[in-house]
Amino acid sequence: MRRRVIQLVFNGFLIGSLCLGFSYGQQRYIDRNGVVVFEASEKLFEPIKAKNESVTAVFDASNNALACLVLIRGFQLDNPLMQEHFNESYMESEQYPKAYFKGILLDFTLENVGRTKQNVMVRGTLNIRGVTKEMETELLIQKVNGIMALHGSFMVRPKDFGIKIPKLVENKIAKTVWVTLNFKLSPADEK
């Protein structure tokens, strides 16, 4: 219970921080329960897959800005030992408690989005473990009953973000990690 309260307060503070760069008075969309999944499995070895269902995403329709905040400890792995190694050795989540993305949806107009799914490119920066890298990926977007759904996936390389994999297990962990995201953003004034 205490952890949940701390997480909610922390999320509120971070959402406010993320929104500082956004225009006030314009339509913003938010999802505080977004889902990010990563897959770092190698064939013939135990699956390495984690899911975080408390990701915060904010979209500002006035400038097409998208910001996402992921609390690293929110990722849940099936194996408790893997969970411990993920937080303590690889992600060092005490020192680097969050990852975030800040970007812009390219050639995008919210008014043109409806029930039909459409592809849109997003370009921005991804920060993991204090290392920021530029990235661009394609998202699938759809708007139904005022809810804006975003779905996408991209690849990251652990070494690009200073994540060191010990020699003993380097063949058991993928060199490239597949990340999938799903957000259902509601108008901020409804939250």
C-alpha positions, 0 to 999 in steps of 0.5 A: 500500500505504501509503495503504491501511494509513493508511486502515485505521488511520484507519478503525479510529480513527474507528470507535472514535470513532463507537462511543463513543456506543453502548452496550457489551455490546449488539448492534452491526452494522458494515460497513467496505465500505459503498457510497455513490454520488453523481450530479451530472450535468446532461443534455447534459454529461459525467456526474458520478458517483462511488463510494466503496466503503470507507464505514463504517457502525455500527448499535446495536440497543439504541437504533437509532442509526446512524452512517456515516463517509465518507472524501471521498478515497475517492470515485472519478470516471472523469475524473482532472481531475474527481477533482482538482477534486472533491477540491481545489476543491469538497470541499476534502478536505485541510481536510475529509477526511470526511463523516458521518451520525449518526441514529436509525431511527424506530419500528424493532425489529430483531426484526421484521426478516427476509427481507422488505424493509421501509421504515424512516425514519431521522432525524439530522444529515449533516455535510459540509465542517464544515456540519451539516444535519438530514435525514430519509429512508426506508431499505429494510431486510432481514436475511438470515443475520444480515446487515442490509442497508440501502439508501436514497437522498436529495438534497443541495444543494451550496450547503447545505454551502458548496460553491461551484460556479464560474460557468463550470461551474455549468450542468454540475453539478446543483443537487441531488445524488442520493446512494445508499447500500448497507450490509451490516452484520454483527454487530460480534463477527464482525468 
